């Protein structure tokens, strides 16, 4: 079968959902022969055994969106009986996930070998109560089970490094997770492994952080023993009320984390950038200094500390 003919047949017959199982494809008229040809010609991607997506759709996804789709691919290809937990549950809850890897996390009440689960699956043995679980309607119309938002934060705290767990936990708080409930689950749970890590995380969480970059910036400031910067600090100027990612009112210094989508995700660039320039000019006119950070700066803590010391000293001289 020629590539163009294969492509046209796939476009004409593909189900309405972006992800489809072998059975769903057969029902839509995409049998084994056509599917094999489509994969060979690069028209279709086998996301996981038994789960497929069109290449055009898959290639247009961000890496983290692909990781999230892997959870649905597992659910679709395994009959939908798994209880998703940890990072996979965080993705189903649509929490931000940073640098946590593509593995699919499931929780079972029985021992399960890596070979039977699959090399892309990490199985956790536990027995969560029904009240610690929830359900979602998957994009392909099936019910998918996962741990509750609070249980998910606690599970991630036990196994992930602090930064990765805090990114999930901060976003979970913004989505309505209750810190007291996470603490309660930690106190009543029989599992001891990772409890110390979990307690450290609970002390570090702050729902005011609005992105993974802001969470990492806050943790880095604390690691550098810098406690004077307030998250999401509102500053009144002659041009209006502005909110800074972090601000030290006494030193009149602002830290802004500039993530890749910060200025373009909600409004067009031609609207956002001029408004951002006006905002910063108003702050500077009022005597504020602004330090802008990007992702690579967070991996250089010693360099960042020197930059903060320099801008603080500059502010001190300006106000003298």
C-alpha positions as CSV (number, residue, x, y, z in Angstrom):
1,X,0.0,0.0,0.0
2,X,1.4,3.4,-1.1
3,X,2.1,6.0,1.6
4,X,-0.3,8.6,0.3
5,X,-3.1,6.0,0.0
6,X,-2.4,4.8,3.5
7,X,-2.5,8.4,4.8
8,X,-5.8,9.1,3.2
9,X,-7.4,6.0,4.5
10,X,-6.2,6.7,8.0
11,X,-7.5,10.3,7.9
12,X,-10.9,9.1,6.5
13,X,-11.4,6.3,9.1
14,X,-9.7,7.4,12.3
15,X,-12.0,7.5,15.3
16,X,-13.0,10.9,16.8
17,X,-10.6,10.4,19.7
18,X,-6.8,11.2,19.5
19,X,-5.9,7.9,21.1
20,X,-7.4,4.6,19.9
21,X,-7.0,0.9,20.8
22,X,-6.5,-1.9,18.3
23,X,-10.2,-2.9,18.8
24,X,-11.5,0.6,18.3
25,X,-9.4,0.9,15.1
26,X,-10.8,-2.3,13.7
27,X,-14.3,-1.2,14.4
28,X,-13.5,2.0,12.5
29,X,-12.3,0.0,9.5
30,X,-8.5,0.2,10.2
31,X,-7.5,-3.5,10.3
32,X,-4.2,-5.1,11.0
33,X,-2.9,-4.7,7.4
34,X,-3.7,-1.0,7.1
35,X,-2.5,-0.3,10.6
36,X,0.8,-2.0,10.0
37,X,1.3,0.0,6.8
38,X,0.4,3.2,8.6
39,X,3.0,2.6,11.3
40,X,5.6,1.6,8.7
41,X,5.0,4.8,6.7
42,X,5.1,7.0,9.8
43,X,1.4,8.0,9.5
44,X,0.5,6.4,12.9
45,X,2.5,6.1,16.1
46,X,2.3,3.0,18.4
47,X,2.2,4.8,21.7
48,X,2.1,1.5,23.6
49,X,1.2,-2.0,22.6
50,X,-2.5,-1.9,21.8
51,X,-2.7,1.9,21.8
52,X,-2.1,4.2,18.7
53,X,-2.2,7.9,17.8
54,X,-1.8,9.7,14.5
55,X,1.7,10.9,14.0
56,X,0.6,14.4,13.2
57,X,-1.2,14.7,16.5
58,X,1.6,13.0,18.5
59,X,4.4,15.1,17.0
60,X,2.5,18.3,17.8
61,X,2.4,17.5,21.6
62,X,4.9,18.9,24.1
63,X,7.0,16.3,25.8
64,X,5.0,16.6,29.1
65,X,1.8,16.2,27.2
66,X,3.1,13.0,25.7
67,X,4.0,11.7,29.1
68,X,0.4,12.3,30.2
69,X,-0.9,10.5,27.1
70,X,1.1,7.5,28.1
71,X,-1.1,7.0,31.1
72,X,-4.2,6.9,28.9
73,X,-2.4,4.6,26.5
74,X,-1.7,2.2,29.4
75,X,-5.3,2.4,30.5
76,X,-6.6,1.8,27.0
77,X,-4.3,-1.2,26.3
78,X,-4.7,-3.0,29.6
79,X,-8.5,-3.1,30.0
80,X,-8.8,-0.2,32.4
81,X,-8.5,-2.0,35.7
82,X,-5.4,-0.2,37.1
83,X,-5.4,2.3,39.9
84,X,-3.1,5.1,38.8
85,X,-1.0,6.8,41.6
86,X,2.0,9.0,42.3
87,X,3.2,10.9,39.2
88,X,0.6,9.3,36.9
89,X,-2.2,10.4,39.2
90,X,-0.8,13.9,39.3
91,X,-1.0,14.0,35.5
92,X,-4.6,12.8,35.6
93,X,-5.4,15.6,38.1
94,X,-3.7,18.0,35.6
95,X,-1.1,19.1,38.1
96,X,2.2,20.5,36.8
97,X,4.8,17.8,36.7
98,X,8.5,18.7,36.2
99,X,11.3,16.3,35.5
100,X,9.6,13.3,37.0
101,X,10.1,10.9,34.0
102,X,7.6,9.1,31.7
103,X,7.1,5.9,33.9
104,X,3.5,4.9,34.5
105,X,2.7,4.5,38.2
106,X,0.1,2.1,39.4
107,X,-0.8,0.9,42.9
108,X,-2.0,-2.6,43.7
109,X,-2.7,-4.6,46.8
110,X,-0.6,-7.5,45.6
111,X,3.0,-8.1,44.6
112,X,3.5,-7.7,40.8
113,X,6.7,-8.5,38.9
114,X,8.3,-5.9,36.6
115,X,8.1,-8.3,33.7
116,X,4.3,-8.8,34.0
117,X,3.7,-5.1,34.5
118,X,5.9,-3.9,31.7
119,X,9.2,-2.0,31.6
120,X,7.4,1.3,31.4
121,X,5.4,0.7,34.6
122,X,6.3,1.1,38.2
123,X,4.1,-0.8,40.5
124,X,3.6,0.3,44.1
125,X,2.1,-2.1,46.7
126,X,-0.4,-0.6,49.0
127,X,-4.1,-0.7,49.9
128,X,-5.6,2.7,49.6
129,X,-9.1,3.2,51.0
130,X,-11.9,3.9,48.6
131,X,-12.1,7.4,50.1
132,X,-8.5,7.9,48.9
133,X,-9.4,7.3,45.3
134,X,-11.3,9.2,42.6
135,X,-12.4,8.7,39.0
136,X,-12.0,10.6,35.7
137,X,-13.7,10.3,32.3
138,X,-10.9,9.5,29.9
139,X,-10.8,11.2,26.5
140,X,-11.9,8.0,24.8
141,X,-15.0,7.6,27.0
142,X,-13.9,5.2,29.7
143,X,-13.7,5.6,33.4
144,X,-10.2,5.8,34.8
145,X,-9.3,5.4,38.5
146,X,-6.7,7.3,40.4
147,X,-5.7,8.2,43.9
148,X,-7.2,11.4,45.3
149,X,-5.4,14.7,45.0
150,X,-4.2,14.7,48.6
151,X,-3.1,11.0,48.5
152,X,-1.3,11.7,45.2
153,X,0.7,14.6,46.8
154,X,1.6,12.4,49.7
155,X,2.6,9.4,47.5
156,X,4.8,11.7,45.3
157,X,6.4,13.2,48.4
158,X,7.5,9.7,49.5
159,X,9.4,8.8,46.3
160,X,10.4,12.0,44.5
161,X,13.2,14.5,45.2
162,X,11.9,17.6,47.0
163,X,11.8,19.9,43.9
164,X,9.8,17.5,41.8
165,X,7.4,16.7,44.6
166,X,7.0,20.4,45.5
167,X,6.0,21.3,41.9
168,X,3.2,18.8,42.1
169,X,2.3,19.7,45.6
170,X,2.2,23.5,45.1
171,X,-0.1,23.1,42.1
172,X,-2.3,20.6,44.0
173,X,-2.9,23.3,46.7
174,X,-3.9,25.8,44.0
175,X,-6.3,23.2,42.7
176,X,-7.9,22.8,46.1
177,X,-6.0,20.1,47.9
178,X,-6.1,20.5,51.7
179,X,-2.8,20.6,53.5
180,X,-4.5,19.4,56.7
181,X,-5.9,16.3,54.8
182,X,-2.4,15.4,53.4
183,X,-1.0,15.7,57.0
184,X,-3.9,13.5,58.3
185,X,-3.2,10.8,55.6
186,X,0.5,10.9,56.6
187,X,-0.3,10.5,60.3
188,X,-2.8,7.6,59.9
189,X,-1.1,5.7,57.2
190,X,0.7,2.5,58.1
191,X,3.5,3.1,55.6
192,X,6.7,4.5,57.2
193,X,9.0,4.5,54.2
194,X,9.4,8.0,52.9
195,X,7.6,9.6,55.8
196,X,10.5,11.9,56.7
197,X,10.7,13.1,53.1
198,X,6.9,13.7,53.1
199,X,7.1,15.8,56.3
200,X,9.9,17.9,54.8
201,X,7.7,18.5,51.7
202,X,4.6,19.5,53.7
203,X,6.7,22.2,55.4
204,X,7.9,23.4,52.1
205,X,4.7,23.6,50.1
206,X,3.2,27.0,49.2
207,X,0.2,27.3,46.9
208,X,1.1,30.9,46.0
209,X,3.7,29.6,43.5
210,X,2.0,29.6,40.1
211,X,4.5,27.6,38.0
212,X,7.2,25.0,38.3
213,X,9.8,27.7,37.8
214,X,8.4,29.8,40.7
215,X,8.3,26.7,43.0
216,X,12.0,25.9,42.1
217,X,12.9,29.6,42.7
218,X,11.3,29.6,46.1
219,X,13.0,26.4,47.2
220,X,16.4,27.7,45.9
221,X,16.0,31.0,47.8
222,X,15.3,29.0,51.0
223,X,18.3,26.8,50.3
224,X,20.4,29.9,50.1
225,X,19.0,31.1,53.4
226,X,17.3,34.0,51.8
227,X,13.9,34.6,53.4
228,X,13.1,38.2,52.6
229,X,11.4,37.6,49.3
230,X,7.6,37.3,49.5
231,X,5.8,35.2,46.8
232,X,3.1,36.9,44.7
233,X,3.7,40.3,46.3
234,X,1.3,43.1,45.2
235,X,3.0,46.4,44.6
236,X,1.1,49.6,44.0
237,X,2.5,52.2,41.6
238,X,1.3,55.3,39.8
239,X,0.4,53.1,36.8
240,X,-1.6,50.6,38.8
241,X,-1.4,47.6,41.0
242,X,1.2,45.0,40.0
243,X,2.0,41.5,41.3
244,X,5.6,40.3,41.4
245,X,6.6,36.7,41.5
246,X,8.8,37.5,44.5
247,X,9.6,40.8,46.1
248,X,11.6,42.1,49.0
249,X,9.8,45.4,49.9
250,X,12.6,46.5,52.3
251,X,15.3,46.2,49.6
252,X,12.8,47.2,46.9
253,X,14.0,44.2,44.8
254,X,11.9,42.0,42.6
255,X,12.6,38.5,41.2
256,X,10.6,37.5,38.2
257,X,10.8,34.0,36.7
258,X,10.4,34.1,32.9
259,X,9.2,30.7,31.8
260,X,8.8,29.9,28.1
261,X,5.0,30.4,28.1
262,X,4.6,33.0,30.7
263,X,3.8,35.9,28.4
264,X,2.1,34.0,25.5
265,X,-0.2,31.3,26.9
266,X,-3.2,33.5,27.8
267,X,-3.0,36.5,25.5
268,X,-1.3,37.3,22.1
269,X,2.4,38.3,22.3
270,X,1.7,41.7,20.7
271,X,-0.6,42.5,23.7
272,X,1.4,41.0,26.5
273,X,5.0,42.2,25.9
274,X,4.1,46.0,25.7
275,X,2.1,45.6,28.9
276,X,5.0,43.9,30.6
277,X,7.4,46.7,29.5
278,X,5.0,49.3,30.9
279,X,4.7,47.3,34.1
280,X,8.5,47.1,34.6
281,X,9.0,50.8,33.7
282,X,6.5,51.8,36.4
283,X,8.3,49.7,39.0
284,X,11.7,51.1,38.0
285,X,10.4,54.6,38.2
286,X,9.2,53.9,41.8
287,X,12.8,52.7,42.7
288,X,12.4,49.0,42.3
289,X,15.1,46.8,40.8
290,X,14.1,43.7,38.8
291,X,16.1,40.5,38.5
292,X,14.8,38.1,35.8
293,X,15.5,34.4,36.0
294,X,15.2,31.7,33.4
295,X,15.4,27.9,33.8
296,X,19.2,27.7,33.4
297,X,19.8,30.2,36.3
298,X,18.1,27.7,38.7
299,X,20.9,25.2,38.1
300,X,23.6,27.7,39.1
301,X,22.8,28.5,42.8
302,X,26.2,30.0,43.6
303,X,26.0,32.4,40.6
304,X,22.4,33.4,41.5
305,X,23.4,34.2,45.1
306,X,26.1,36.5,43.8
307,X,23.6,38.2,41.5
308,X,21.2,38.7,44.4
309,X,23.9,40.1,46.6
310,X,24.9,42.5,43.8
311,X,21.4,43.8,43.1
312,X,20.7,44.1,46.9
313,X,23.9,46.2,47.3
314,X,22.9,48.3,44.3
315,X,19.5,48.9,45.9
316,X,21.1,49.9,49.2
317,X,23.3,52.5,47.4
318,X,20.3,53.9,45.5
319,X,18.3,54.5,48.7
320,X,21.3,55.8,50.7
